[in-house]
């Protein structure tokens, strides 16, 4: 684990902001992709494009490296859990539910990360961090509003369940990356991780969608052109870099900024309604993020 310094903290938060921006935009884009072509084929294609893009970038900058056996766990954990399984769960879920609600459930990582980070990894839960966690999760409950959820709609229940499974899968990667001893940098590892994730998506595609005919359109090509290099490639680099430099608890709380941005975009451009509960939930999440930022500033 890298020893934290003021410089690494600043770099970690810069990466974390990039992660929130990239994934916040990605969710509405992924929802569009799930409706333009087969969801699992879209997930496979965007990860392959992202992997190819990163291989080209590393090759042109002279930073291409073959991974060692020591970095194989990092490739498998991120590739399978954070990218492959996450993409499978999310792409299928977004065919049944909205991007706003999906992102809320897909980023319930604090529920899974916090107990392990505090009781196993020994990360310190300060009163201010506890306040930030409480406010963030409270905002999530208000936004999700289970009292207004249509529990009789099996497809909607299925979609929401997949998003919860995606959050659990990503939590495994967050915790493992915090304790992994790196040989290559996150940038050098990223194309191998995305290639592994594409393999997981491809297997799921062949099992569940392989006999379906591809449906290509200009819109699908344009969405993939963004989803591959930016919403997948850059986002994975930002995320894994932040995981290496910041505490797991901090990352999991700040990831609540992703549904905050996704919901804003969905309201502005995808026709999701801005309700009183939505506004209250967003305010709580923002307050939680602010509390966590203050807690980290005091820690330095």
LUMTIGU-289984 format. One record per residue: residue in one letter; x, y, z of N, C-alpha, C in turn. Coordinates in pm, whole numbers, plus 50000, padded with zeros to 5 digits. Example, Ala and Ser with C-alpha at 12.3 -4.5 7.8 and 13.67 -1.06 7.14 Angstrom:
A513194943150780512304955050780513204967050780 S512854977550708513674989450714512905000350787 
END
This chain:
X500844988050000500005000050000500885012550000 X500535022149915501355034349906501145043150029 X502305048250083502245056650202501605070150168 X500545074250240499855086650206500695099050241 X500705108750152501365121650173500405132350123 X500655145250157499795155850101499715155449949 X500835152249883500845151849737499985140449685 X500115128649746499315117249699497835119349728 X497525126249839496135129349867495545138349760 X496295148749722495805157849618495635150449486 X496615142149452496515134549327495335124849333 X495165118349450494055108949465492705115549446 X492545127549503491265134649488491075139649347 X492155143249279492025147249138491535135649054 X492095123749079491635111849008490185108649044 X489845110549172488495107349218487465116549152 X487785129349139486895138749069486725134448923 X487835130548859487745125648721486885113448710 X486985104448809486155092348812484685095848821 X484325104948913482925108748932482355115148805 X483135123948742482675130548620482485120348507 X483475111548489483405101948379482255092148397 X482115086448517481045076748539479675083448551 X479655095948601478375103048608477765105248471 X478605108348372478145109748235477895096048172 X478665086048216478595072748154477225066148171 X476605067448288475355060248312474255063748212 X473965076548187472985079648082473415074547945 X474715075047916475205070147788475015054947778 X475315047747885475145033247885473675029347870 X472785037347927471355034547910470965036047763 X471475046447698471205048147555471735036147477 X472945031647512473535020347442472735007447459 X472165005547578471374993347604470114992847520 X469635004247473468425004547392468735005647243 X469995008547207470355009747066470784996447006 X471334987447088471734974247042471654964647160 X472034951947143471944942447253472824946947369 X472294946847492473044952247606474414945847627 X474484932547622475764925947650476754927647536 X476244928447412477134931347301477684945547314 X476854954847355477304968547375478384969047483 X478164961847594479164961547701480484955647653 X480424944847574481634938647520482374948247428 X481624954647337482234963547239482904975647304 X482244981647404482824993647465484094990347543 X484154978647607485364974947680486494971147585 X486164965047471487194961947372487754974847312 X486884984447283487334997347230488205004447333 X487765004247459488535010647565489915004247579 X489964990847577491234983847589492154987247472 X491614987047350492424990247233492945004547241 X492105013747286492525027747299493695029247395 X493595022447511494655023547610495945016747564 X495825005447491497024999147435497725008647338 X496955015547255497525025047159498215036547232 X497545041947335498115053047412499445048847475 X499475037047537500695032247601501795029747498 X501395024247382502385021647278503005034447225 X502175044547201502665057147145503525064947244 X503275063147372504035070447475505195062247530 X505395050147477506495041747522506315035947661 X505085034847707504825029847843504185016047844 X504135009347731503554995947728504434986447807 X503824978547894504544968747974503734955747979 X504444944647975503784931747999503614930148150 X502434926148197502224924748342502984912848398 X503404914248522504074903248591503034894848665 X503484883548715502574874848790502054881848915 X502864891048971502454898049093501244906949069 X501064911948947499934920648916498734913148862 X498844900048849497714892148799496464893548887 X496594893449022495394895449104494694908749078 X495474919449056494864932449028494154932448893 X494724925448796494084924448665492774916648676 X492794905748750491604897348761490514903948845 X490904909948958489904916249045489194927648974 X489964936848916489364948148845488694943448717 X489364934748642488814930248515487514922548530 X487474913448626486284905048643485204912248723 X485574917448842484554922948933484134937248897 X485134946148878484804960248857484364963148715 X484844955348619484534958048478483604947648418 X484004934948419483224924648351481854922348411 X481824917648536480544914848601479714927648616 X480394938548651479684951348666479014955248536 X479734954048424479154957648294477984948648258 X478114935648285477034926248255475784929948334 X475954931848466474804935148551474164948448510 X475014958548487474494971948459473834972748322 X474484967248220473924968248085472564961548075 X472424950048140471124943148138470114950848221 X470534955948337469614963248424469054975748356 X469914982848282469484995348220468514993348105 X468314980948064467274978147966465904977748033 X465884977648168464634976448242464324988348331 X465354996048371465135007248462465855019548410 X465545031348467466155043748425467585045248473 X468335053848404469735055948440469865062148579 X468945071048615469015077448746468885067548859 X467815059548856467605049448962468705038948958 X469105034848839470145024748828471445029248892 X471835041648867473085046648923473005047649076 X471815050449129471655050949275472005037549337 X471445026949281471685013649337473065008549303 X473565012249186474885007749145476005013649228 X475715024249302476735030649384476385030149533 X475755019349574475535016849716476765010149778 X477925012549719479155006349769479455009049916 X479105020849973479395022750117478765012050205 X477625006650165476984996250245477854983950257 X478614980850154479444968850154480874971850198 X481374983650161482774986850186483024990650332 X482124998450391482365004150524482684993650631 X481884983050649482214973350755483584967050737 X483924963450614485224956950590486354966950608 X486174979250557487234989250568487544992650713 X486514993450797486704997250937487184985551023 X486524974051008486794962951100487874953351052 X488164953250922489184944150869490454951850829 X490284962850751491444970350705491924980550806 X491124982950911491554992051017491475006750982 X490675010350880490515024550847489705031450957 X490085043650989489485050651103488155057151066 X487125054251144485805060451125485685072051223 X485975084151178485865095951263484395100451270 X484045108751370482665113651376482235120951249 X483145128551189482795135951068482575126550950 X483405115950942483205105950837481885098550858 X481575095550983480315088851013479125097650973 X479255110750996478205120150955478075120150803 X479225120550733479185120450587478545107850533 X478875096350595478275083650554476775083650577 X476355088450694474935088750727474145097750632 X474695109650605474015118950514473945113250373 X475055107350326475075101750191474095090350174 X474095081050268473175069650259471735074150283 X471555084350369470205089750388469675095750259 X470535102750188470125108150058469795097249960 X470535086349966470265075049877468895069049905 X468555067550034467235062150071466125071350022 X466315084450040465285094049995465115093549844 X466225092649770466155092249625465515079349575 X465875068249638465315055449595463835054449627 X463445059649744462035060149785461325046749765 X461655036549846461065023249827459545022949841 X458945033049907457485033249921456785035649788 X457495042149694456915044549562457385034549458 X458105024449501458645014549410457575004249373 X457505000849245456524991049198457074976949215 X456804971149334457334957849365456644946849286 X455534949749221454824939549143455404937749003 X456214947048957456814946348824458104938048832 X458054925748784459194916648798460434921548724 X460244927448608461394932248532462094943748603 X461314952548664461894963748739462624958548862 X462034948948933462684942849049463994936149007 X463934929148892465114922348839466214932448808 X465864943548744466834953848709467474960048831 X466664962848933467194968649056468104958849128 X467724946149128468554935849191469924934649124 X469944935848992471214935248919472114947048956 X471524958748975472324970449013472924968849153 X472194962549244472744959849377473904949849367 X473734939649281474814929949260476044936849200 X475824946549112476934954149053477694961849161 X476954967949254477604975449363478454966349450 X477944954349479478704944749559479974940549485 X479844938349354480994934149273482084944949274 X481664957549258482644968549257483294970149394 X482534967749500483084969149635484254959549657 X484164947649600485264937949612486544943749552 X486404950349434487574956249369488144967849451 X487264976249506487734987649587488584982749704 X488114972649774488824967749892490134960949854 X490104953049748491324946149709492394955749659 X491994965849581492974975249529493654983249640 X492974984449753493554991949865494724984549928 X494734971249920495784963549987496774957249888 X496464958149758497344951749659498684958949648 X499764951249633501094956949612501384956949462 X501444968949404501554970449260502984968649211 X503104963249090504354963549015504234973648901 X503144972848823502874982548718501954993548771 X501915004848702501045015848742499615012948698 X498615020148755497235018348710497065020448560 X497795030248503497695032648359498205020648280 X499325014848323499895003448252499054990948268 X498334989848378497464978248400496114979448330 X495654991848307494274994048262493874986548135 X494704986048028494234978847910494064963947932 X494924958148017494794943848048493534941248130 X493224950348220492004948848301490764950148214 X490764959748121489604961548034489464950047935 X490584944347892490514932647804489924920747879 X490294919148006489714908548088488214910648106 X487824923148135486404926148149485634923448022 X486224926847906485574924047778485364909047759 X486344901147805486194886547796485014881447876 X484834887047997483684883048080482384886748009 X482304899047955481104903447882480854894747759 X481934891147689481774883047568481194869347600 X481664863247709481104850347750479624851647780 X479254862047856477834864247887477024866847760 X477604874247666476924877147540476664864247462 X477684855747452477534843347376476514834047440 X476454834147573475494825547643474074830647632 X473874843847648472524849247659472014856347534 X472924861547450472474869347335473074864547203 X473894854347206474694850547090473914847646964 X472684843346976471904839946857471114851746802 X471174862946870470454874646823471264881646713 X470564888446625471214895646517471634909446565 X472854913446526473344926646565472474937546502 X472264948046578471474959346528472364971846535 X472954975546420473854986946416473134999246363 X473535010646410472995023346363474055034046387 X473875045646325474815056646346474825060846492 X473645060946555473575064646697474395055046783 X474295042046752475035032146829476545034146815 X476995037246693478425039646669478895051946745 X478095062746743478465074946813478535072746964 X477565065347018477565062647162478785054247201 X479095044047119480265035747146481555043747137 X481595053447047482795061747031483095069647157 X482055073047234482245079747362482395069747475 X481545059347475481515049847586482815042047598 X483485039147487484725031547493485875039447552 X486375049747482487565056947531487335064947659 X486165071447672485945080647784485225073947901 X484005069047876483185063447984483735050348037 X484635043947962485265031548009486755033348030 X487485037147925488935038147936489415048248038 X489055060948019489485071348112488925069048251 X487665064748259487025062648389487735051948470 X488135040948405488825030248476490185034948526 X490905042548444492205047748486492055056848608 X491095066248603490875075248716490515067348842 X489635057448827489145049948942490245041749007 X490975034048928492015025548985493155033849044 X493425045548985494445054449042494005059649178 X492735063549189492215068249318492215057149421 X491865044849379491845033449471493225030949531 X494255034049456495615031549502496065041849605 X495475053849602495985064949682495105068849800 X493815065349797492885070149899492265058549976 X491815061150100491145050750178489885045650110 X489585032850130488415026650067487125033750107 X487035037750234485825044350283485625057750212 X486715065250195486615078150126486125076449983 X486685066749914486285064349774484825060349766 X484395051349854483005046549846482015057749872 X482345067049962481435078249988481405087749869 X482585091049816482625100449705481985094849578 X481925081849566481265075949450479765078949448 X479225083349561477825087749561477635100049474 X478735106949442478635118149349478275113749208 X478505101049175478145095949042476645096049020 X475825090049110474375091049089473865105349097 X474555113749175474185127949180474275134149041 X475385131948974475585137448839474685130448738 X474565117248751473725109648657472275114048663 X471785116248784470405120748800470205134648741 X471195143348762471095156848706471015156348554 X471875148348493471855146948348470555140648300 X470075130548374468845123848336467645133348342 X467645142148442466555151948454466645162248341 X467835166748309468005177248210467825172348066 X468255159948040468305155547900467505143047869 X467165134847969466475122347942465035122247991 X464545133548039463135134548073462725129348208 X463685125848297463305121648432462855133948512 X461805132448593461195143848661461995147748786 X462065160848810462685166148932461595167549037 X461595158449135460585158449240461175164049369 X460305165949468460755170949598461715161049664 X461405147949654462275137849714463625137449643 X463615139649512464855139949437465735151549483 X465145163349497465905175049542466445173049683 X465635167249772466075164849910467205154649914 X467075144049835468115133749831469435139149780 X469365147249675470585153149620471255162349722 X470455170049797471015178949899471725170950009 X471135159750050471765151350153473085145550104 X473105140749979474335135049926475425145549917 X475085157449871476055168249864476605171650002 X475725171650102476165174450239477115163550288 X476795151050255477665139950294479035140850230 X479075144550102480355146150034481155157550095 X480485168350131481165179650193481765175650327 X481005168050407481515163450536482735154550518 X482695145750418483845136950393485055144950348 X484845155150265485945163550218486605170950335 X485795176050427486335182950545487115173250633 X486575161150648487255150950729488625147650673 X488725146350541490005143250478490955155050489 X490435167250477491285179250489491885180150630 X491095176950732491595177150870492645166250891 X492455155050823493385143750838494775147250787 X494835156050685496125159950629496785170850712 
END
